[in-house]
Amino acid sequence: MTETSGPTRRTVLQTGVAAGIAVAATATGALGSSPASAAAATTTTASGANKIRPFRASFSNSQLLELRHRIGSTRWPSRELVKDREQGVQLATAQALAKYWKTKYDWRRFEAKLNKLPQFTTEIDGVDVHFIHVRSPHKDALPLLATHGWPGSIVEFLDAAGPLTNPTAHGGKASDAFHLVIPSIPGYGFSSQPTVTGWDQNRIAKAWAELMKRLGYTKYVAQGGDAGAAVTDALARLAPAGLAGIHLNLLLSALGGAQFPAATAEEQAAKAAVTLFQTTGSAYLSEHSFRPETIGYALTDSPAALAAWMLDHDTDSYNKLSKTFLGASPSGNLTRDHVLDNISLYWLTGTGVSSARLYWESAHPQSATAPAAIKVPVGFSAFPGEIFQAPRSWVEATYPTLNYYNKPAKGGHFAAWEEPLLFTDEVRAAFRSLRK
């Protein structure tokens, strides 16, 4: 069937991620019910539509038992016909993950870890936005808004929360402290699922600006990778009052078709990596951008399908992760338990399809307004395990206001999740000059 409007499948495959993205509330209903239906506790700030409500994650034992039952009832496909990941996630990896998930993984451990952090919800533009808000004990801490990606979630930033907010307890200085705000993108995790179209990165950015305003922050900075990089870029172009600078760890313009020089060995290596991703690593992107509902049936009905779809994200971090389930050492902080924390969050909140729709929204923009230039300072960390390691020349061409660039020694696509301490060092360095 021919597409009659919007970008074609070929366009999305060529342009990559940028085109696809360019106290207690208790979820105890039917598995996959929207977190928006959960009951909220006492209002802590404001009133009416602006109220902020404390939140705690809580799932019933019956939901966890059903998850184990569904894992055990998986109907497996035949084994791949090649010796590597060329045909997708390998059967041995998927079965090892399922066995561990069913017999050893403990969701209650993660639930307790999550609930030690202050969590809240607030309604913005018709959507209940869930967010973690950890205030630093240090005076003059700089507010930091951190946005996750796909197939990530708030899980990405949890182990960086302590070092970011309380640096003196983690080998840092009080002058490097942040107040940390980690929202769940609408349709992800405990945020409710949008019931109308139009929730692309620009609308999310507007919601984030309202969130920071509602929290009373008159000066703040923002960080993002993956889809979070698109939202953070959009926030900088929106230029809300109080935004002082941004930090990114993925250069979406290179995946979105922008032409950059390839004169040096570094630039040539980056170009080759971008081409490889666009030709062999972006199948999920096309499906999310054009048929999220179709893949949504598998993501909502089968935990094994959900896990395999998320493991197929073709990055260095996830390639290493596949080996972890077969007994290899984990890639940084991406242990089996940490990764299943994230996959379980998607399953228990029933957000496989709603999270995929973000790509559809970005591939079908409802506004043709040309993006504004970014005027705030931009920091960038080019991690070696990223889809490609962006050369400084490419970053400067995209962001003329670049004021920090570094190539860390290790770390990958999910930098905060994989290397939380190294990520913390990068964020501190990127924003140090903006604290005055």
VOPAGU-2260 file (C-alpha; in pm, 1 decimal, decimal comma):
REM VOPAGU-2260
SITE   aa  ch    i         X         Y         Z
SITE  MET   A    0       0,0       0,0       0,0
SITE  THR   A    1     140,1     338,5     -97,5
SITE  GLU   A    2     183,7     604,9     168,9
SITE  THR   A    3      -8,7     914,5      65,6
SITE  SER   A    4     144,0    1159,7     311,7
SITE  GLY   A    5     445,6    1201,5     538,7
SITE  PRO   A    6     788,9    1041,2     494,4
SITE  THR   A    7     826,0     706,1     321,3
SITE  ARG   A    8     971,6     391,4     473,1
SITE  ARG   A    9    1281,5     445,7     259,3
SITE  THR   A   10    1320,9     796,1     400,4
SITE  VAL   A   11    1305,2     675,2     757,8
SITE  LEU   A   12    1551,7     394,2     696,4
SITE  GLN   A   13    1790,1     643,2     540,2
SITE  THR   A   14    1756,1     907,8     806,4
SITE  GLY   A   15    1766,6     687,2    1114,2
SITE  VAL   A   16    1664,8     782,3    1465,2
SITE  ALA   A   17    1619,7    1152,7    1395,1
SITE  ALA   A   18    1325,0    1082,3    1165,2
SITE  GLY   A   19    1176,2     840,6    1415,5
SITE  ILE   A   20    1230,9    1081,6    1699,2
SITE  ALA   A   21    1415,7    1382,5    1514,6
SITE  VAL   A   22     189,0     901,6    4874,1
SITE  ALA   A   23      90,7     597,8    4692,6
SITE  ALA   A   24     -41,0     546,2    4345,7
SITE  THR   A   25     -93,1     173,6    4311,7
SITE  ALA   A   26    -116,8      -5,5    3979,7
SITE  THR   A   27    -314,5    -308,0    4091,9
SITE  GLY   A   28    -565,7    -339,3    3809,8
SITE  ALA   A   29    -553,2    -565,6    3507,1
SITE  LEU   A   30    -205,3    -626,4    3367,0
SITE  GLY   A   31    -123,9    -353,6    3119,8
SITE  SER   A   32    -375,9    -103,3    3256,3
SITE  SER   A   33    -270,7     259,5    3228,3
SITE  PRO   A   34     -82,7     399,4    3529,8
SITE  ALA   A   35    -305,3     703,9    3490,5
SITE  SER   A   36    -585,8     506,8    3656,6
SITE  ALA   A   37    -388,9     459,5    3976,4
SITE  ALA   A   38    -507,4     644,7    4284,9
SITE  ALA   A   39    -292,0     937,5    4398,6
SITE  ALA   A   40    -218,4    1055,4    4750,6
SITE  THR   A   41    -186,6    1391,7    4918,4
SITE  THR   A   42    -123,5    1702,4    4712,3
SITE  THR   A   43     212,1    1855,4    4798,3
SITE  THR   A   44     222,0    2173,1    4591,1
SITE  ALA   A   45     -18,0    2405,3    4412,9
SITE  SER   A   46    -380,7    2321,0    4361,7
SITE  GLY   A   47    -628,2    2235,4    4092,2
SITE  ALA   A   48    -479,6    2132,6    3757,3
SITE  ASN   A   49    -127,3    2219,0    3872,9
SITE  LYS   A   50    -116,8    1991,5    4176,7
SITE  ILE   A   51     177,6    1760,4    4228,8
SITE  ARG   A   52      98,4    1426,1    4391,7
SITE  PRO   A   53     337,3    1182,8    4564,0
SITE  PHE   A   54     367,2     846,2    4390,7
SITE  ARG   A   55     490,2     499,1    4477,6
SITE  ALA   A   56     523,1     203,7    4242,6
SITE  SER   A   57     330,2    -104,3    4350,4
SITE  PHE   A   58     216,0    -406,2    4149,9
SITE  SER   A   59       8,1    -694,7    4279,4
SITE  ASN   A   60     141,4   -1045,0    4329,8
SITE  SER   A   61    -110,0   -1168,1    4072,2
SITE  GLN   A   62      49,5    -946,7    3805,9
SITE  LEU   A   63     394,1   -1084,1    3884,2
SITE  LEU   A   64     262,2   -1441,9    3879,4
SITE  GLU   A   65      96,1   -1380,9    3545,2
SITE  LEU   A   66     425,2   -1248,4    3407,8
SITE  ARG   A   67     606,5   -1566,1    3513,0
SITE  HIS   A   68     327,9   -1778,8    3366,7
SITE  ARG   A   69     346,1   -1599,9    3032,2
SITE  ILE   A   70     724,5   -1636,7    3023,0
SITE  GLY   A   71     691,9   -2009,0    3090,4
SITE  SER   A   72     428,3   -2046,6    2819,1
SITE  THR   A   73     638,7   -1887,6    2544,9
SITE  ARG   A   74     614,1   -2055,1    2204,4
SITE  TRP   A   75     968,6   -2032,6    2072,0
SITE  PRO   A   76    1071,6   -1985,6    1709,1
SITE  SER   A   77    1322,6   -2213,3    1540,7
SITE  ARG   A   78    1691,6   -2136,8    1583,5
SITE  GLU   A   79    1858,2   -1877,1    1360,7
SITE  LEU   A   80    2048,4   -2009,5    1059,3
SITE  VAL   A   81    2364,9   -1804,4    1112,0
SITE  LYS   A   82    2630,4   -1796,5    1383,8
SITE  ASP   A   83    2591,5   -1432,1    1484,2
SITE  ARG   A   84    2317,7   -1169,0    1535,0
SITE  GLU   A   85    2272,1   -1106,7    1162,7
SITE  GLN   A   86    1918,6   -1253,2    1168,3
SITE  GLY   A   87    1830,1   -1089,8    1500,2
SITE  VAL   A   88    1841,5   -1179,3    1868,4
SITE  GLN   A   89    1969,3   -1533,7    1895,2
SITE  LEU   A   90    1746,0   -1807,3    2034,4
SITE  ALA   A   91    1995,6   -1910,3    2303,3
SITE  THR   A   92    2009,5   -1551,5    2432,5
SITE  ALA   A   93    1631,3   -1513,2    2441,2
SITE  GLN   A   94    1583,0   -1845,7    2620,2
SITE  ALA   A   95    1856,1   -1771,2    2874,7
SITE  LEU   A   96    1695,1   -1434,7    2948,0
SITE  ALA   A   97    1352,4   -1593,1    2987,2
SITE  LYS   A   98    1483,6   -1859,5    3223,5
SITE  TYR   A   99    1653,8   -1603,4    3445,0
SITE  TRP   A  100    1350,7   -1370,7    3432,0
SITE  LYS   A  101    1114,2   -1650,0    3537,5
SITE  THR   A  102    1325,1   -1823,0    3802,1
SITE  LYS   A  103    1571,1   -1572,4    3954,4
SITE  TYR   A  104    1473,5   -1215,4    3880,7
SITE  ASP   A  105    1318,2   -1022,6    4172,3
SITE  TRP   A  106    1096,5    -728,9    4079,0
SITE  ARG   A  107    1030,1    -645,4    4445,3
SITE  ARG   A  108    1399,8    -565,2    4487,5
SITE  PHE   A  109    1378,3    -304,9    4213,3
SITE  GLU   A  110    1041,9    -175,1    4331,4
SITE  ALA   A  111    1192,2    -107,4    4674,9
SITE  LYS   A  112    1493,8      63,7    4517,3
SITE  LEU   A  113    1269,7     286,0    4306,8
SITE  ASN   A  114    1044,0     375,8    4597,6
SITE  LYS   A  115    1338,1     501,2    4803,0
SITE  LEU   A  116    1348,9     795,2    4561,8
SITE  PRO   A  117    1092,8    1077,4    4580,1
SITE  GLN   A  118     840,3    1024,4    4299,2
SITE  PHE   A  119     547,6    1236,3    4189,0
SITE  THR   A  120     285,7    1281,0    3919,6
SITE  THR   A  121     130,4    1597,5    3781,2
SITE  GLU   A  122    -113,6    1657,0    3496,8
SITE  ILE   A  123      31,8    1857,1    3206,9
SITE  ASP   A  124    -153,5    1911,2    2879,0
SITE  GLY   A  125    -395,9    1627,3    2949,0
SITE  VAL   A  126    -129,2    1370,9    3046,1
SITE  ASP   A  127     -27,7    1257,9    3394,5
SITE  VAL   A  128     350,2    1297,7    3396,9
SITE  HIS   A  129     543,8    1079,4    3638,9
SITE  PHE   A  130     880,6    1205,7    3757,2
SITE  ILE   A  131    1153,4    1146,6    4012,1
SITE  HIS   A  132    1263,8    1460,2    4195,8
SITE  VAL   A  133    1572,6    1433,2    4415,6
SITE  ARG   A  134    1681,1    1757,9    4578,2
SITE  SER   A  135    2046,8    1791,8    4669,6
SITE  PRO   A  136    2148,8    1851,3    5033,3
SITE  HIS   A  137    2400,0    2108,1    4906,1
SITE  LYS   A  138    2329,9    2478,0    4887,0
SITE  ASP   A  139    2322,4    2635,2    4541,4
SITE  ALA   A  140    2278,6    2301,5    4360,9
SITE  LEU   A  141    2195,4    2343,9    3991,8
SITE  PRO   A  142    1862,6    2191,0    3879,2
SITE  LEU   A  143    1912,6    1922,9    3611,3
SITE  LEU   A  144    1635,8    1782,0    3390,2
SITE  ALA   A  145    1734,3    1437,6    3254,4
SITE  THR   A  146    1534,6    1269,9    2975,9
SITE  HIS   A  147    1558,2     899,2    2896,3
SITE  GLY   A  148    1525,9     726,1    2559,4
SITE  TRP   A  149    1392,6     402,8    2404,4
SITE  PRO   A  150    1423,0     119,1    2490,5
SITE  GLY   A  151    1531,6     286,2    2809,6
SITE  SER   A  152    1335,0     457,2    3085,6
SITE  ILE   A  153    1390,8     634,1    3416,7
SITE  VAL   A  154    1593,1     322,0    3503,4
SITE  GLU   A  155    1880,7     472,0    3301,7
SITE  PHE   A  156    1948,8     744,6    3559,6
SITE  LEU   A  157    1879,9     571,3    3891,4
SITE  ASP   A  158    2238,8     480,3    3978,5
SITE  ALA   A  159    2360,7     825,5    3877,8
SITE  ALA   A  160    2108,7     997,4    4107,2
SITE  GLY   A  161    2328,6     973,4    4418,0
SITE  PRO   A  162    2651,0    1102,4    4259,7
SITE  LEU   A  163    2466,0    1382,2    4079,8
SITE  THR   A  164    2273,7    1510,1    4381,9
SITE  ASN   A  165    2520,0    1437,2    4662,1
SITE  PRO   A  166    2869,1    1457,2    4510,0
SITE  THR   A  167    3054,6    1478,0    4842,8
SITE  ALA   A  168    2932,3    1127,4    4923,3
SITE  HIS   A  169    3072,9    1002,4    4591,9
SITE  GLY   A  170    3414,6    1161,6    4567,1
SITE  GLY   A  171    3302,5    1497,4    4427,7
SITE  LYS   A  172    3269,8    1855,4    4541,8
SITE  ALA   A  173    2960,8    2027,9    4680,5
SITE  SER   A  174    2996,0    2287,2    4404,4
SITE  ASP   A  175    2912,4    2014,0    4150,0
SITE  ALA   A  176    2574,5    1926,1    4303,7
SITE  PHE   A  177    2247,4    1906,0    4110,0
SITE  HIS   A  178    1881,2    1895,2    4201,7
SITE  LEU   A  179    1767,1    1609,8    3976,8
SITE  VAL   A  180    1437,5    1584,2    3786,8
SITE  ILE   A  181    1382,7    1261,6    3586,3
SITE  PRO   A  182    1044,0    1252,8    3409,9
SITE  SER   A  183     893,7     953,2    3231,6
SITE  ILE   A  184     808,8    1047,8    2873,4
SITE  PRO   A  185     430,3    1030,0    2813,7
SITE  GLY   A  186     351,7     674,2    2707,6
SITE  TYR   A  187     652,7     538,9    2898,5
SITE  GLY   A  188     668,1     386,9    3245,5
SITE  PHE   A  189     435,2     542,6    3500,1
SITE  SER   A  190     336,3     844,3    3290,5
SITE  SER   A  191      -5,7     799,5    3134,5
SITE  GLN   A  192     -50,6     715,7    2769,0
SITE  PRO   A  193    -160,5    1003,1    2541,1
SITE  THR   A  194    -510,5     951,9    2403,6
SITE  VAL   A  195    -461,5    1189,6    2109,8
SITE  THR   A  196    -192,9    1228,3    1846,9
SITE  GLY   A  197      59,6    1509,9    1849,7
SITE  TRP   A  198     289,0    1404,9    2133,8
SITE  ASP   A  199     620,2    1441,5    1951,2
SITE  GLN   A  200     946,7    1572,1    2097,4
SITE  ASN   A  201     832,9    1933,3    2062,1
SITE  ARG   A  202     518,6    1881,8    2267,6
SITE  ILE   A  203     715,4    1685,1    2525,2
SITE  ALA   A  204     965,9    1971,8    2545,2
SITE  LYS   A  205     681,9    2215,1    2616,7
SITE  ALA   A  206     556,3    1983,2    2890,9
SITE  TRP   A  207     906,0    1966,4    3041,5
SITE  ALA   A  208     930,8    2346,1    3044,0
SITE  GLU   A  209     599,0    2359,3    3228,3
SITE  LEU   A  210     716,9    2092,1    3473,1
SITE  MET   A  211    1030,7    2284,7    3564,7
SITE  LYS   A  212     829,2    2603,8    3600,2
SITE  ARG   A  213     580,1    2423,0    3821,1
SITE  LEU   A  214     863,7    2300,2    4041,3
SITE  GLY   A  215     974,7    2659,4    4089,6
SITE  TYR   A  216    1308,7    2640,2    3909,0
SITE  THR   A  217    1409,3    2972,8    3752,8
SITE  LYS   A  218    1742,8    2842,7    3621,4
SITE  TYR   A  219    1815,7    2487,7    3511,5
SITE  VAL   A  220    2004,5    2271,3    3262,0
SITE  ALA   A  221    1892,4    1965,9    3063,5
SITE  GLN   A  222    2049,2    1638,7    2949,3
SITE  GLY   A  223    1947,2    1364,9    2706,8
SITE  GLY   A  224    2060,9    1076,4    2489,6
SITE  ASP   A  225    1871,1     865,0    2233,6
SITE  ALA   A  226    1510,0     991,0    2223,7
SITE  GLY   A  227    1601,5    1208,5    2520,3
SITE  ALA   A  228    1849,1    1389,4    2294,8
SITE  ALA   A  229    1564,7    1479,3    2058,5
SITE  VAL   A  230    1353,4    1612,4    2345,1
SITE  THR   A  231    1646,5    1806,4    2492,3
SITE  ASP   A  232    1733,7    1953,9    2152,1
SITE  ALA   A  233    1368,9    2056,5    2107,8
SITE  LEU   A  234    1369,1    2212,4    2454,9
SITE  ALA   A  235    1673,9    2423,2    2365,9
SITE  ARG   A  236    1506,3    2540,3    2045,1
SITE  LEU   A  237    1192,2    2625,2    2242,6
SITE  ALA   A  238    1417,3    2837,9    2466,8
SITE  PRO   A  239    1194,6    2851,6    2776,2
SITE  ALA   A  240    1277,1    3102,4    3046,5
SITE  GLY   A  241    1533,3    2956,0    3284,1
SITE  LEU   A  242    1702,7    2703,5    3053,8
SITE  ALA   A  243    2075,2    2779,7    3083,3
SITE  GLY   A  244    2228,8    2501,5    2875,2
SITE  ILE   A  245    2203,7    2143,7    2752,2
SITE  HIS   A  246    2422,3    1832,3    2737,9
SITE  LEU   A  247    2379,1    1552,5    2482,3
SITE  ASN   A  248    2541,9    1217,0    2413,9
SITE  LEU   A  249    2393,4    1138,2    2071,0
SITE  LEU   A  250    2421,2    1355,3    1758,9
SITE  LEU   A  251    2083,8    1298,2    1595,7
SITE  SER   A  252    2155,7    1527,1    1300,3
SITE  ALA   A  253    2404,5    1272,5    1163,0
SITE  LEU   A  254    2138,3    1000,9    1175,3
SITE  GLY   A  255    1884,1    1238,8    1025,3
SITE  GLY   A  256    2053,8    1284,5     691,2
SITE  ALA   A  257    2275,9    1586,4     757,7
SITE  GLN   A  258    2592,0    1589,6     546,2
SITE  PHE   A  259    2921,6    1620,5     730,2
SITE  PRO   A  260    3284,7    1615,5     616,3
SITE  ALA   A  261    3465,7    1281,9     597,5
SITE  ALA   A  262    3820,9    1403,5     547,1
SITE  THR   A  263    3988,3    1270,9     860,7
SITE  ALA   A  264    4013,4     910,1     976,7
SITE  GLU   A  265    3785,1     996,1    1269,8
SITE  GLU   A  266    3520,1    1142,5    1039,7
SITE  GLN   A  267    3542,3     848,3     801,0
SITE  ALA   A  268    3495,5     600,6    1086,1
SITE  ALA   A  269    3191,0     792,5    1209,0
SITE  LYS   A  270    3041,2     802,3     858,7
SITE  ALA   A  271    3091,4     428,3     815,7
SITE  ALA   A  272    2922,0     359,1    1149,7
SITE  VAL   A  273    2624,7     580,7    1058,3
SITE  THR   A  274    2588,6     401,2     723,4
SITE  LEU   A  275    2602,6      61,9     893,3
SITE  PHE   A  276    2327,3     161,1    1135,6
SITE  GLN   A  277    2105,0     297,9     861,1
SITE  THR   A  278    2141,2     -15,1     649,6
SITE  THR   A  279    2136,7    -293,9     907,7
SITE  GLY   A  280    2038,2    -152,4    1247,1
SITE  SER   A  281    1721,4      48,3    1197,9
SITE  ALA   A  282    1452,3    -212,4    1130,1
SITE  TYR   A  283    1281,3    -130,9    1461,5
SITE  LEU   A  284    1277,5     235,0    1358,7
SITE  SER   A  285    1076,0     171,7    1045,0
SITE  GLU   A  286     821,2     -40,5    1233,9
SITE  HIS   A  287     781,9     216,6    1513,0
SITE  SER   A  288     756,5     503,2    1266,8
SITE  PHE   A  289     488,9     348,3    1045,8
SITE  ARG   A  290     326,6      50,2    1219,7
SITE  PRO   A  291     363,0      82,1    1598,8
SITE  GLU   A  292      20,6     -72,7    1657,5
SITE  THR   A  293     116,0    -386,0    1465,6
SITE  ILE   A  294     427,3    -461,8    1668,3
SITE  GLY   A  295     232,5    -353,4    1976,2
SITE  TYR   A  296      29,4    -673,7    1979,7
SITE  ALA   A  297     343,1    -881,5    2035,7
SITE  LEU   A  298     492,0    -631,4    2282,2
SITE  THR   A  299     174,3    -633,2    2491,5
SITE  ASP   A  300      93,7   -1005,6    2474,0
SITE  SER   A  301     431,5   -1177,4    2507,4
SITE  PRO   A  302     706,6   -1085,9    2754,8
SITE  ALA   A  303     954,2   -1288,4    2546,5
SITE  ALA   A  304     864,0   -1086,3    2236,5
SITE  LEU   A  305     899,5    -760,5    2430,6
SITE  ALA   A  306    1242,3    -860,2    2562,9
SITE  ALA   A  307    1369,2    -974,1    2223,3
SITE  TRP   A  308    1244,0    -655,5    2055,2
SITE  MET   A  309    1424,5    -441,9    2311,2
SITE  LEU   A  310    1744,5    -649,1    2298,2
SITE  ASP   A  311    1752,4    -610,2    1920,5
SITE  HIS   A  312    1841,5    -240,7    1958,8
SITE  ASP   A  313    2164,5    -255,0    1758,9
SITE  THR   A  314    2418,1     -83,1    1984,2
SITE  ASP   A  315    2747,0    -192,4    2132,1
SITE  SER   A  316    2590,0    -194,9    2479,3
SITE  TYR   A  317    2312,3    -433,4    2381,6
SITE  ASN   A  318    2542,1    -658,6    2179,9
SITE  LYS   A  319    2746,5    -701,3    2498,0
SITE  LEU   A  320    2429,6    -745,8    2698,7
SITE  SER   A  321    2320,6   -1044,4    2491,0
SITE  LYS   A  322    2640,7   -1219,1    2594,4
SITE  THR   A  323    2573,1   -1130,8    2959,0
SITE  PHE   A  324    2269,5   -1358,6    2964,5
SITE  LEU   A  325    2494,4   -1637,7    2839,4
SITE  GLY   A  326    2736,4   -1593,3    3129,5
SITE  ALA   A  327    2979,3   -1322,9    3011,3
SITE  SER   A  328    3077,8   -1027,7    3229,9
SITE  PRO   A  329    2830,8    -737,2    3205,6
SITE  SER   A  330    2903,7    -421,6    3010,5
SITE  GLY   A  331    2954,4    -172,7    3291,5
SITE  ASN   A  332    2633,2    -139,9    3490,3
SITE  LEU   A  333    2420,2    -332,7    3237,5
SITE  THR   A  334    2379,0    -644,6    3449,4
SITE  ARG   A  335    2104,4    -899,2    3390,2
SITE  ASP   A  336    1904,2    -763,0    3682,3
SITE  HIS   A  337    1936,5    -400,9    3577,5
SITE  VAL   A  338    1826,3    -474,6    3223,8
SITE  LEU   A  339    1532,0    -684,6    3340,2
SITE  ASP   A  340    1432,9    -398,3    3572,3
SITE  ASN   A  341    1382,6    -192,2    3258,6
SITE  ILE   A  342    1209,3    -461,7    3052,7
SITE  SER   A  343     981,8    -550,5    3345,7
SITE  LEU   A  344     884,5    -185,1    3383,6
SITE  TYR   A  345     769,5    -179,8    3021,5
SITE  TRP   A  346     578,4    -505,1    3069,1
SITE  LEU   A  347     404,9    -422,2    3395,7
SITE  THR   A  348     295,9     -77,1    3277,6
SITE  GLY   A  349     184,3    -210,5    2938,6
SITE  THR   A  350     376,4      59,6    2750,4
SITE  GLY   A  351     533,1    -137,3    2466,3
SITE  VAL   A  352     306,3      13,5    2202,4
SITE  SER   A  353     259,6     360,0    2354,3
SITE  SER   A  354     636,9     409,0    2378,3
SITE  ALA   A  355     678,9     305,0    2013,9
SITE  ARG   A  356     426,8     569,1    1906,8
SITE  LEU   A  357     678,7     843,4    1986,8
SITE  TYR   A  358     857,8     745,1    1666,9
SITE  TRP   A  359     532,4     757,6    1470,1
SITE  GLU   A  360     463,7    1104,4    1607,0
SITE  SER   A  361     805,3    1227,8    1504,1
SITE  ALA   A  362     773,4    1076,2    1156,7
SITE  HIS   A  363     430,4    1239,9    1115,2
SITE  PRO   A  364     479,8    1593,1    1252,2
SITE  GLN   A  365     166,0    1802,8    1288,4
SITE  SER   A  366     355,8    2129,2    1258,4
SITE  ALA   A  367     576,2    2241,6     970,0
SITE  THR   A  368     734,7    2526,3    1168,9
SITE  ALA   A  369    1107,4    2558,0    1103,3
SITE  PRO   A  370    1310,7    2487,0    1417,0
SITE  ALA   A  371    1464,0    2786,8    1591,1
SITE  ALA   A  372    1837,9    2817,1    1637,2
SITE  ILE   A  373    1984,3    2702,7    1967,3
SITE  LYS   A  374    2136,3    2993,4    2158,0
SITE  VAL   A  375    2221,5    2833,4    2492,6
SITE  PRO   A  376    2558,4    2665,2    2554,0
SITE  VAL   A  377    2576,2    2300,7    2444,9
SITE  GLY   A  378    2789,2    2026,3    2597,4
SITE  PHE   A  379    2853,8    1696,1    2420,7
SITE  SER   A  380    3011,0    1365,7    2526,6
SITE  ALA   A  381    3104,7    1124,7    2247,7
SITE  PHE   A  382    3108,7     783,4    2416,7
SITE  PRO   A  383    3306,9     514,1    2231,2
SITE  GLY   A  384    3030,3     252,6    2244,1
SITE  GLU   A  385    2768,2     481,0    2086,5
SITE  ILE   A  386    2611,4     397,4    1748,6
SITE  PHE   A  387    2888,1     621,7    1616,9
SITE  GLN   A  388    3141,1     838,7    1797,2
SITE  ALA   A  389    3059,2    1190,1    1679,4
SITE  PRO   A  390    3366,5    1396,4    1580,5
SITE  ARG   A  391    3391,0    1743,2    1729,9
SITE  SER   A  392    3372,0    1893,2    1379,4
SITE  TRP   A  393    3026,1    1736,7    1329,3
SITE  VAL   A  394    2899,8    1850,1    1668,4
SITE  GLU   A  395    3020,2    2206,8    1611,7
SITE  ALA   A  396    2850,0    2215,9    1271,7
SITE  THR   A  397    2519,8    2118,6    1437,0
SITE  TYR   A  398    2563,8    2324,5    1753,4
SITE  PRO   A  399    2764,1    2645,5    1698,6
SITE  THR   A  400    2724,1    2725,4    2070,2
SITE  LEU   A  401    2921,8    2414,0    2169,7
SITE  ASN   A  402    3119,5    2495,7    2484,0
SITE  TYR   A  403    3217,3    2145,6    2602,2
SITE  TYR   A  404    3323,3    1836,4    2406,4
SITE  ASN   A  405    3490,3    1520,9    2532,5
SITE  LYS   A  406    3551,5    1162,3    2426,6
SITE  PRO   A  407    3529,7     943,5    2740,9
SITE  ALA   A  408    3739,1     628,5    2757,8
SITE  LYS   A  409    3440,8     394,9    2791,2
SITE  GLY   A  410    3063,4     389,4    2788,7
SITE  GLY   A  411    2797,1     335,2    2527,5
SITE  HIS   A  412    2457,0     434,5    2395,8
SITE  PHE   A  413    2292,6     432,6    2739,5
SITE  ALA   A  414    2575,9     624,3    2902,5
SITE  ALA   A  415    2414,7     706,0    3237,9
SITE  TRP   A  416    2288,5     350,3    3278,0
SITE  GLU   A  417    2606,6     175,8    3168,0
SITE  GLU   A  418    2866,0     400,6    3335,9
SITE  PRO   A  419    2684,8     615,6    3596,8
SITE  LEU   A  420    2999,3     757,2    3759,7
SITE  LEU   A  421    3168,2     841,8    3431,6
SITE  PHE   A  422    2842,8     992,9    3305,1
SITE  THR   A  423    2823,3    1201,0    3623,2
SITE  ASP   A  424    3174,8    1332,1    3562,5
SITE  GLU   A  425    3077,0    1435,0    3208,9
SITE  VAL   A  426    2764,3    1617,9    3319,7
SITE  ARG   A  427    2952,0    1797,2    3596,5
SITE  ALA   A  428    3221,7    1911,2    3352,6
SITE  ALA   A  429    2974,4    2016,5    3085,1
SITE  PHE   A  430    2776,9    2244,6    3317,2
SITE  ARG   A  431    3050,5    2366,8    3551,9
SITE  SER   A  432    3091,1    2698,3    3369,6
SITE  LEU   A  433    2714,9    2766,9    3382,9
SITE  ARG   A  434    2682,7    2769,8    3759,9
SITE  LYS   A  435    2781,2    3133,6    3808,7
